[in-house]
Structure formats: C-alpha cells, structure tokens
Amino acid sequence: MPEPSGRPIRADARANEDKLLAAAAAAFARDGAAATLKRIAKDAGVGIATLYRRFPTREQLVDATYRYETARLASRASDLLAGLPADRALRAWMSEVLDYLAAKHGMAETLKALLRSDQRLSSLTREQLTGAVEEFRVAGIAQGVIRDDVPSGDILMALAGATLVTGAADQRPQAERLLDLLMDGLTGADGRRRDTP
C-alpha cells in the first residue's frame, strides 16, 4: 500500500512491513488478544518505533494484518497447485485456512469492530477466498479429481461451517477430520470417489 502522501513505499520499508504483519499474525494466533505490540516488533526484528510509525494504533495493525493474511492465503492456491494434484492442493490449503483462522480468532474483538465499520472488507475477503477455491475447483475438474457440480461459494461456506464449530486450538484434530469429510464429498459423487469403480 502506498504512503498517505501517495508515494510508493521504499523496498526496505515494505520488507519491514511484511515482517511486522507476519509477526503480528503469528502473535495473534499464539497469544490471542494478549499479544503485545512490543513482542510483535521484537519478533519482526524491528524497533517499536518502526511499528508505531507504520501502524500508530492497534486497530490499524489488526486491519493491515487481516488484509495481509487474507491476501497471502488467497495467493497460496497457485503455489500449491504448482506442486500437487488439485484435490491434494485444496486439502493442504484447507489446513492453512485453520492457521489463518487461529490468527483471526486472536484479533476477534478488534476485527469485529472493523468489519462492522467497513462492510467492503467482508466482501473483499469473501471474493479473495472464493477466487482461491475456484482455482482449485477448475484445476480439479480438469484433472477429474473434484466434482463439477459444487460451486466455489458452497465449498467456502462448507469450509467456514466446519471451522466455525471447531475453532478452539485443542479442537484442531477434529477440525482436520471434518476437512477430510468435506474433501470426501468434493472428490466423489453419490458417496463414492471418482476413482472408485
């Protein structure tokens, strides 16, 4: 994102911002609302003044972290598809969604207020994640490993439902099992996988 003046961010400032946002996501996932800005700056390897210069308030840091993590998650589709069949790539991505939601959960209180005040943020998130699912879906249909009768929006909603009921950190094994069930539904028809005779 450009500076408020409209000038582009220097490469070193961009690198510092990326480090801060990655550290913030990890801290929110690990420590939840107890994550401190001082620890985030330390984990990013920058001074607290650098953090405050870029993000003067905690709300601005949460907003930027949420946008950064959403964009990062959405961009992972191409990377995963480059190395895995579409069904396995989608399943790996679903596990990454669990990590993303852990960070989101740690920002929950501030994020709720942000989403209430900026309706476009919710729709942008939905568009980015639906676009990623569509990449997997299109590749999977072409490879014959994902059903062609389930829209991307439905896949995302099913994923959201599965993760909503298993949001606590100690429920991760159950969340992974639910994702396996979801994949069973996406890779077969009438309860059978496509590669089953």
Steps between C-alpha positions, in 0.01 A plus 500: 500500500630849426593753764224749594683753281436276201868419459587131467658329800876445478611138469655490849183649653290244312723219632461632855125522457479142373709381797277690741180361351631142497614539863164652595309211343717248689461693826121529470477127423727411794399755764157618391391837635796490743745549211709810571626748243841493666527122451378529141770759422764283666388188309515700176853615580411869496473769765169593657536847342495335155177321588334819627620699202332254265200412722428775753213305660430137581187524282708600199736208562210254528341637182826473305578154642157369405529635145856369468412151622190481279698600191781259592257212546321575173832511311601157631268324253738543207802390705330184624359412159850527351617208711198283579193351330203731549321291762812468716582868445152601614523279808841650591353847453214414734752425775656840434154651544502360855824689570350815349193467721716458810654842431157643421365363829777679687392829342129430547388792714677768299416328174127492577499876538700544179267274302196685635644835396628381160247278321722488194770317696273197549404484133864544392603210726223280359596588142869421556437166672228396254743581219760271655247217537399551137862449392506163677155410368580577136830310517332210680222470244756502217697226679185300579564506875239753618128490430372749246159555662605688815546879463801667660276704727347181641845352562605812687180500707545131589859574600384793713238282669748225580749745647238698691410204722864405561655839565688425822869409475444163672240411236752500216496118457121505473517791254741300281261201506210722394710634214569141392124439495448813294763383253332159479187680385688712248702221343219249450146477379216322682735418786765344277834640392537553128781246485281233661368253237 
